[in-house]
Amino acid sequence: GEPHDRLYNNPPNNNKERPNYDLASGHVPLRHVSWLHGTGGNRMRFFQPEDLEGHVKNVLIPYWQRFSDTLQRLDPVLNRAAAASSKLGHGNNTVIIMVSNQGQSDLLRNFVCAARARALDLSSIVVFATDQATVHLARDELSLLVFDVGHAFGSNMPTQSAAYLGDTTFKVMTMAKVFAAHCVNRLGYHFLLQDVDIVWFRHPLDFFRDAAILAHESAMDPDRTHLQQFDLYFQDDGSRNGLQHGFSANTGFYFARNTLRTQYYFWNVIQNSDLIALVQIDQPPMNFLINEQTSLRGLRVKVLAHDTKLGRQLPTGRIYHQNRSYMKKMMKGQYRPTVFHINWTGNKVSQ
């Protein structure tokens, strides 16, 4: 079957039939289950037709109606970031993008202060600011390149931070991340997308350049190194649950080449964004579509696993929670990663 097909020893989803099975003994049938099934046999509810119609009407149609204007406003900002990136030796048409609102502003400040304390250049970053307070903060106080999202990604963007993973604010802001990635990709740029809950120890584009990932040769070039053969490079999320099986790609830190395959991939993410609305988070749907597009379109994806030389340079919240030895060495300066991403946390307070 396809990579997203699964067989589990699961009882039927019908609650009336479940009492007929001895769940404690594990004597339940091996049956095919969908991507939306959990290991306990329960299945997330499907979008009802009215939900899907509402998503198309209230989210997708407004996005596409404003799309041309959004690209026209965005391109000059990205061009400035790409020019700065080129001067730093990070390749042509390469930018870093972040999405933030007022509720995440302290994490944005923390990121900028930590980077500048290490004399790391931030001129290739574009902050997609979803409210005016964040526009002012990023542009006037932090001196970053800013794209004022305005109504490009929706008319009612939240200003508060998410109270917990998967709440309505979290869902809307992850949709904004997906829209930002699609716009940058559509304009022809290579980009690194990162969340604001990240600290740099060295410039991440230096990391990708040194790993020979930033050499944007033609797809027909026979002299490319192994790492130059991929379209998307993801930090390893560390989660191995059913919703993220297969690649377990972390969608809060990834590098995307601009290729026809990635253009088709991000277009599909937008067109299937009802999945994001359903599960309230972007990562499982994006992983599902990675599985699909590697099979259908030959999308080439590399997840930099934690147990590899390159992956150890990109630790996440999984390392924070499960590898104390690593964290102690990092805090003492005995181990110096490229970035540290404090995901795997409930909310901004934990971060």
QUIBELKA-V47185 format. One record per backbone hydrogen bond with DSSP energy under -1.0 kcal/mol. CO is the residue of the C=O (numbers start at 1). NH is the residue of the N-H. Records with the same first field share a line. If there is no record, write none. Layout:
CO=NH, NH
This chain:
2=5
6=33
8=10, 31
14=17, 18
17=20
18=21
21=23
26=28
29=10
31=8
34=37
36=44
38=41
42=38
48=52
49=53
50=54
51=55
52=56
53=57
54=58
55=59, 60
56=61
59=63
60=64
61=65
62=66
66=70
67=71
68=72
69=73
70=74
71=75
74=78
75=79
76=80
77=81
78=82
79=83
80=84
81=85
82=86
83=87
84=88
85=90
86=89
93=190
95=192
96=126
97=194
98=128
100=130
101=104
102=105
104=108
105=109
106=110
107=111
108=112
109=113
110=114
111=115
112=116
113=117
115=120
116=119
122=125
124=96
126=98
127=129, 147
128=100
129=149
131=135
132=136
133=137
134=138
135=139
136=140, 141
137=141, 142
138=144
145=127
147=129
149=152
159=103
164=167
167=171
168=172
169=173
170=174
171=175
172=176
173=177
174=178
175=179
176=180
177=181
178=182
179=183
180=184
181=185
182=186
183=187
184=189
185=188
190=95
191=256
192=97
193=254
196=198
197=342
199=340
203=207
204=208
205=209
206=210
207=211
208=213
209=212
214=216
215=217
218=221
221=224
226=229
231=257
232=302
233=255
234=304
235=250
241=244
242=245
245=247
248=237
252=195
253=235
254=193
255=233
256=191
257=259
259=263
260=264
261=265
262=266
263=267
264=268
265=269
266=270
267=271
268=272
270=273
272=275
273=277
274=278
275=279
276=280
282=286
283=287
284=288
285=289
286=290
287=291
288=292
289=293
290=294
291=295
292=296
293=297, 299
300=231, 232
302=234
303=305
305=308
308=312
310=313
311=314
313=338, 339
315=341
316=320
317=321
318=322
319=323
323=327
324=328
325=329
326=330
327=331
328=332
329=334, 335
330=333
338=201, 202
340=199
341=343
347=351
